[in-house]
């Protein structure tokens, strides 16, 4: 027990000098979203979003992974997903998402993107990616986006609700009916792209593109 307590003290000192976690930092620990309420040499108190308290030894934060959402800043991204039918007009939902974001004080003006992330199992999955200044605002914004998109589909695209199709009788269609004119392709709007289109998207794409050839060449020369 004494050795364990001494280990926690060393862990507390390590946390203090490394600045890996601080009082009022927000993140996810043990699957719980909360705020660092108290930080001592031996234990850390985490205030969970529903006002419960999670008490952990300081050695936990030096031996296990945890999410710190405010390590370098409080602004974060979050998603709201929606399953719809293949007949859905995605572009009109994208425009509605823009209206929701621009009409809410919760949005920080950075990211407002709607993308099709899956299309299997008889339905299309839409993912709205939005940003806010902090995690609390993001939670409310995600709920608002989900609520407004559901209402928009119900009011304006009720035929786009997820449906199960059954083919009771299959007959060969005349050749003239089989030819369907193609819809001209058009360039997607910036609200359809996360890592390109717009200044914020381009910067994000650059950060996640990996080192460029110049950086790799310099590293090889050093070796």
N, C-alpha and C positions, 0 to 999 in steps of 0.2 A: 504493500500500500504506500509506503514511504517513497519507494522508487517511482511508483506511478504518479504520486503527487509532485515529486521533483520533476518528472517528465512534463507534467502540465505547466509547471512554472517556466521551464525552458521554452515550451511551446508558446506560452504567453509572451515571453520576451521576443521570440522569433516573430510573432505576429506584430508586435509593437514596432520592431525595427524594419520589417519588410513592408509594412503598410498594406498587406494583402487584404485585410478587412478592418473596417473602422466603425465606430459608433454612428448610427443612422444610415449605414449602408443597407441597401435593399437587394434581396436575391432569393435563391431557392436553396434550402438546406433540408436534407432528408425528405425531399419531395414536398416540402412546405414552403410557401411564399411568405416572406416576412421581413422584418427590419431588425438590424442589430441594435438591441436596446441597451445592453450593458456588456462591457468587455473588461475582464480582469485577468490576472496572471494565471488563474486556475480554471475559470469557466467563462462561457459566453451565453448570454441570455438573448434569445431571438423572440421578438414579438410577432406572432403569427397574425395573418390578416384578420382573423376572427377573434382577436384579443387573447388567444391562448399564449402561453409562454413555453418555449422549447429551450431547455437548459442542456448545454453540451460542454464537455471538457475542452479546453483550448487545444489539446492534442488532436482533436477531431479535425480542426481546420489546417493542420500541418500534415495530416496523414490520409485524408479523404478528399475527393473532388467536391466542389460546391460552386454554385453560380453566384457571382457578384454582379448585379445589374448596374451598379453605380460606381464601378472601379475608376473609370475615367470621366464619366458623365452620367446624367440621369436619363437622357433621351433614349428611348427604346422603340423597337418595332414589334408589332403583334399582328395576328391573323384572325380572320373570321371566315369560316368555310360554309358553303351552301351547296347542296345537291339539287340539280335541276334536270330537266329533260333535254334531249339532244336538239330539240327545236327552239331552244332559248336564244333570244337575241342578246348576245353577250355585250355588244357595244352599248346598248341602251342601259344595261345594268352597270356598265363601267361609268357611263355618264351620271347615273344616279348616285353611285359611290362618290363621285367628285362633288356632287351637290351636297351630300351628307357631310363630307369632310369640311368643305368650305363654309358650311353653315353651323359648324360646331366649334366652340371655344376650346374643346379638348384636343383638337388637332393642332400640331405644331407647324404645319405647312411644308413638311419635308416629303413624306412618302404617302401616296394614295394610288394604289395599283390593284387592278383586278385581273387575275389570270386563270386560265383553265389548267388545272394541275393533274387532272385524271379524267379518263373517259372510258370506263369499263363497268361491267355489271349492269348495263342498261340505263346508266345515268351519267351526267357530266358533273364533275366537282369543280366548283369555283372557289378560289381563295382570294379574299380581300386582304391586302397587306397595307397597314396604316401605321403612322408614327405619332408619338406624343412626347411631351417633355418629361414625363415620369411614369412609373409603373402604375400608379393609382389612376391617373388620367387615361392611360392606355386601356386599362380594364373596362372603364366606363365607355370609352370610345369603341372598343370592339363589340360590346353589347349593343350599343346604339347602331353601329353599322349592320350587325346581324339582324336586328329588329327592323330597320328601315328597308333592307334588301328583301326580307321576307314579305313585308307589307307591299313593296313595289311589285314583286312577282304575283302576289295574290290579286292586286288591283288591276295590273296592266298586262300581265302575261300568265294568266291562270292556266293556259294550256301548257305552260312550261314546267308545271309541277311534275315531280318524278312519277313516271307511269310504267306499268308492266304491259308489254305487248305480246299478244298471242296470235299466231297465224293459223286460223282455223281451216282455211282452204287456199291452196296455192295454185294459181292459174298463170299460164304464160301470157305476158302482156304483149300487145302488138308492137312490132318493131318501131312504129312511129311514136309510141308512148314511152319507149325506153330511152330515147334521146332527150336528155334534160340539158337545157342551156346552162352553161357554167357562169357562176357569178364572178365578175371581174375581181381579182385580188387587189387589196389595198394595203397600204403601209399601216401597221398598228400604231395607235397613239401612244404617247409616253406613259399613259396610265395603264398600259399593258405590259410594261417592262420594268423589272426590278434592277437589273445590272446594266442598263443602257437607257438612252432616251432621257435627257434632262441632266442637269449638273449633278444632282445628288446620286442618280443612278450611275452615271459615268464614273464618279469617284468611287462608289461601292464596287463597281466592276473592276476597276484598277486594283483596289486593295485585295480582291479575291482572285486575281489572275495569276498570282505567283510572281517570282522574280523574273525580270526581263533578261534578255540575252546579255546585256552589258553587265548586270549584277552577277550573273553566273560566270562570265568571263573573268571578272575581277577576282571572284572567289577561287576559280581554278588557278589563276596566276599566283595567288597567295599560297595555295597548296604546293 
